[in-house]
């Protein structure tokens, strides 16, 4: 599953870059793909990375609404950019990707928070995604 781990990390980096640049994540994804094809030193963008970024982009508004609704004491704008994008990726994969077990999503997102964010971030990410995991059946039902 190392390939999936790498795919998630790249998807997070694409979401993060889009957020930082104020660019559409699909544009950033296309840039990454184009760059990987034209520069052999760049690793290719995996199918799973593309699925994660495209899936997030399709539901970005709903995902941001959920994060804003269930994050206690934090608005999206006030969250560290790293945490916000880990949560976006995690919420998408947790709620809409049935092939990935919930525990794997939570663990992977906590690991990203440990690697890229503050000491407090892993607990914050785990808590918020844990809440979304508990609400997952009703969140998916609300979408219908």
C-alpha positions as CSV (number, residue, x, y, z in Angstrom):
1,X,0.0,0.0,0.0
2,X,3.0,2.3,-0.2
3,X,1.7,3.4,-3.6
4,X,-1.5,4.6,-2.0
5,X,0.4,6.4,0.7
6,X,2.4,8.2,-1.9
7,X,-0.7,9.0,-4.0
8,X,-2.4,10.6,-0.9
9,X,0.7,12.6,-0.1
10,X,0.8,14.0,-3.7
11,X,-3.0,14.7,-3.7
12,X,-2.5,16.6,-0.5
13,X,0.4,18.6,-2.0
14,X,-1.7,19.4,-5.0
15,X,-4.6,20.6,-2.8
16,X,-2.2,22.6,-0.7
17,X,-0.6,24.2,-3.8
18,X,-4.0,25.2,-5.2
19,X,-5.0,26.7,-1.9
20,X,-1.7,28.7,-1.6
21,X,-1.8,29.9,-5.2
22,X,-5.5,30.6,-5.2
23,X,-5.7,28.3,-8.2
24,X,-8.2,25.6,-9.1
25,X,-6.9,22.2,-8.0
26,X,-7.7,20.7,-11.4
27,X,-5.4,23.2,-13.0
28,X,-2.7,22.4,-10.5
29,X,-3.2,18.7,-11.2
30,X,-2.9,19.3,-14.9
31,X,0.3,21.2,-14.3
32,X,1.7,18.3,-12.3
33,X,0.8,15.8,-14.9
34,X,2.2,17.9,-17.7
35,X,5.4,18.6,-15.7
36,X,5.9,14.8,-15.0
37,X,5.5,14.0,-18.7
38,X,8.0,16.6,-19.8
39,X,10.6,16.1,-17.1
40,X,11.9,12.6,-16.5
41,X,13.2,13.6,-13.1
42,X,9.7,14.2,-11.9
43,X,7.7,11.1,-10.7
44,X,4.5,10.4,-12.6
45,X,1.1,11.4,-11.1
46,X,-0.6,8.2,-10.2
47,X,-4.2,7.3,-11.2
48,X,-5.2,7.3,-7.5
49,X,-3.8,10.8,-7.0
50,X,-5.9,12.0,-9.9
51,X,-9.0,10.2,-8.5
52,X,-8.5,11.9,-5.1
53,X,-8.0,15.4,-6.5
54,X,-10.8,15.1,-9.1
55,X,-13.1,13.6,-6.4
56,X,-12.3,16.4,-4.0
57,X,-12.8,19.1,-6.7
58,X,-16.2,17.6,-7.6
59,X,-17.4,18.0,-4.0
60,X,-15.2,20.9,-2.7
61,X,-18.1,23.1,-1.7
62,X,-19.8,20.4,0.3
63,X,-16.5,19.3,1.9
64,X,-15.7,22.8,3.0
65,X,-19.3,23.2,4.4
66,X,-18.8,20.0,6.5
67,X,-15.4,21.0,7.8
68,X,-16.7,24.4,8.8
69,X,-19.8,22.9,10.4
70,X,-18.0,20.3,12.5
71,X,-14.7,22.0,13.4
72,X,-15.3,23.5,16.9
73,X,-13.8,27.0,17.3
74,X,-12.1,27.1,13.9
75,X,-13.3,28.7,10.7
76,X,-11.8,27.4,7.5
77,X,-9.9,30.7,7.0
78,X,-8.4,30.5,10.5
79,X,-7.2,26.9,10.1
80,X,-3.6,26.3,9.2
81,X,-3.4,25.8,5.4
82,X,-1.8,22.4,5.8
83,X,-4.6,21.2,8.2
84,X,-7.3,22.6,6.0
85,X,-6.1,20.6,3.0
86,X,-5.4,17.4,4.9
87,X,-9.0,17.6,6.2
88,X,-10.3,18.3,2.7
89,X,-8.6,15.2,1.3
90,X,-9.5,13.1,4.3
91,X,-13.1,14.1,4.2
92,X,-13.4,13.2,0.6
93,X,-11.8,9.8,0.9
94,X,-13.6,9.0,4.1
95,X,-17.1,9.9,3.0
96,X,-17.0,9.1,-0.7
97,X,-14.3,6.4,-1.4
98,X,-15.9,3.1,-0.2
99,X,-12.8,1.0,-1.2
100,X,-10.7,2.6,1.5
101,X,-11.4,1.5,5.1
102,X,-12.2,4.4,7.4
103,X,-9.4,3.5,9.8
104,X,-6.9,3.7,7.0
105,X,-8.1,7.1,6.0
106,X,-7.8,8.4,9.6
107,X,-4.4,6.9,10.1
108,X,-3.0,8.3,6.8
109,X,-4.4,11.8,7.4
110,X,-2.9,11.8,10.9
111,X,0.4,10.7,9.5
112,X,0.3,13.6,7.0
113,X,-0.5,16.0,9.8
114,X,2.5,14.6,11.8
115,X,4.8,15.0,8.8
116,X,3.7,18.5,7.6
117,X,2.0,20.4,10.4
118,X,2.1,21.4,14.0
119,X,2.3,19.2,17.1
120,X,-1.4,19.9,17.8
121,X,-2.5,19.1,14.3
122,X,-2.7,15.3,14.4
123,X,-5.2,15.3,17.3
124,X,-7.2,18.0,15.6
125,X,-7.3,16.1,12.2
126,X,-8.1,12.8,14.0
127,X,-10.9,14.4,16.0
128,X,-12.6,16.2,13.2
129,X,-12.3,13.2,10.7
130,X,-13.5,10.9,13.5
131,X,-16.6,13.0,13.9
132,X,-17.2,12.9,10.1
133,X,-16.7,9.1,10.2
134,X,-19.4,8.8,12.8
135,X,-21.8,10.9,10.8
136,X,-20.9,9.3,7.4
137,X,-24.2,7.5,6.9
138,X,-26.3,10.6,7.4
139,X,-23.9,12.8,5.4
140,X,-24.2,10.5,2.4
141,X,-27.9,10.2,2.9
142,X,-28.2,14.0,2.9
143,X,-26.5,14.2,-0.4
144,X,-29.1,12.1,-2.2
